[in-house]
Amino acid sequence: MKQFLLQTDRLVLRPYRPDDWERVHIYGSDPDFSKYELWGPNSVEDTKKFVADMIEQSTSNPRYKFDFAICLKESDLLIGGCGIRRETEASHVANLGWAINPEFQKQGFATEAAKALINFGFNTLGLSVIYATCDTRNIPSFKVMEKLGMKRVGVIKGTKEIKSYIRDSFRYELLST
């Protein structure tokens, strides 16, 4: 199975490795970090399972979900994760997502990683539509979507139960040109 490696000016997006769980756990275990997510805060076991699942997913055939560890190019320090995921192998629509350790936020890393995924999605995977969703309260996340040139196409009302509360989500899309 082909392993993909994506690079930007400052980042390397690479497959997860078993020892990545420690760096992922730094932000995955933070209750504030996961407040808008269905998951978290993670236990050590949750984080180890997540990394193991990402490693297994990278060997699946056919492969239609691509998740990467985001690492600083100059040091290989893992600072987050990102992914682009089709629903099925034949789908031309995919969901985009990212998570950046709070210590490295507000430096453009999420935007840089997402741009690499968008390029990969349209040029390598042949996608027609790339979309992303986020809790309507998650301003930094939808600001990244807007920086990427994604357009808000709707509000998904009350379809996400997060931390025992029903929440609304924004959906943003980018169409192949």
N, C-alpha and C positions, 0 to 999 in steps of 0.2 A: 504494500500500500504506500503510495506516494505521501511523503510528509512535506508540508508547505512551510516556508519561512518567508515572512514579509519584513521588509526593512523600510524605514523612513530616515530622515536626517538624524533624529535623536534616538530612535527606538528600533528594537527587534521584536517582532511578534513571532513567537516560536511555540512548538508543541509543549505541553506541560510535561514535567519530569516528576518522578516520585518525591524528590526532596523539596519540591516547590511548596508543599503544604505549609511549611513554617512561615514563609513570606505571605502566602494567601491568608493564613490564619490571623495575621496582624490586623488586617482590615475586616476579614470575614467574621471575627468574633466581637467586633465593636457594635454595640446596640444602636448607636447613633448612625453608623454607616448603613445599616440595613433597615432603617426605619420606614423606607418607602417600598421595601421588597417583600415578596412572599416568603423568602428564606431569612434565616438569621435571627438573632446572632448565632453563629455557629459554635458548636462544641469542637474539640480537637477531632473527634470521630467524624463529625459532619464535614469538616474541612478535608480530612484525609480521604473520605469517600468522594467528595467533589473532585479532587485531583485525580483519584483513581478512575472515576467515571469519564473525565476529560481525556485521560490517556487511552482508555478503552475505546471511546468514541473516535479517536484519531486513527484507529486501526480498522474501523468498520468498513465493510464493502457491500453494497455501494455506500459511498460517503456523501452526505448532504448537509452535515453540520460541521462547522469549522470553528473551534474555540482555541484561543491562543493565550499564552502568558505574555504580558507586556513587560519588556525588560529595557532598561537603559542601555543604549548601544555601547557606550564607553566602559561600562562596568559589569554588564549582564545582571544587574540588580533587578529583581522582579518587583514591579510597582503596581501591577494590576492585571486585569484580564479582559478579553474582549472576544466577541464571536459574531459570526454571521451564519444563520441557520435557516435552511429551507424546510418546509413541512414534509416534503417527500423528495426523492431523487429527481423526479420529473418536473417539480415546481420551478417556475421562473420568478417566484416571489420569495423574499427572505427577510427575516427579522435580524436587526442589528442591535448589539448591546455591548456595554463596557462597564468596568468597575475600576476605579483608580484609588489606591491607598490615599487617605486624606492628607498625609504628609507630602504628597506629590500633586495634589489638586491645584487648580488655578494657575497652571503653567502650560496649558495647551496640549497636554499629553493625550487626553481623551479625544480631542478633535483630531490630532495627528494620527492616532491609532485608527479611529473610525474612518478617516479619509483613505487609509491604506486598505481597510476592509471593503469600502465602497468600490475602490478601483479593482480589487480582487473579485468582488461580486459581479460587477458589470463586465469586466474584461476577461476574466478566467472562467467564471461560472456561467456567464451568459444570461444573467438575471435581467428581468424587465422592470421590476419594482423592488426597492429596498425600503423597509419601513422600520420604525422604532416606536416604542410606547414608553410612557413613564407616568407615574402618579402626578396628578395635576398640581400637587404642592411641591414637586421636585424641580424648582426653578433652575438650578445648575444643569440638570439633565436636559431639559427642553431648550435651554440656551445653547448647549452644544449642538443639538439637532438643527437649530436655526443657523448656527455658524457653518454647518455642513451644507447649507442650502436646502435642507429638507423643509417641506411645507406642511403645516398643520392641516390635516384633512378631516379631523373630527375629534369629538369627545366620546369616549366609551363610558357610558353611565353605569355606575354601580356593579361592575362585573368582576371586581377584584376585592377579595377579602384579605386585608393586610392587618395583622396584629389585632384581630377580632373586630375590625371595622370595615364596612363596605366603602370602597374608594372608587373614584372616577380616574380615568386615564386619558391622556392625550395620545393621539396617533399622528405621527409625522411620516411623510413619504418622500422618496426621491425616485424619479422615473428615468429609465435609460434614455439617452439622447441619440 
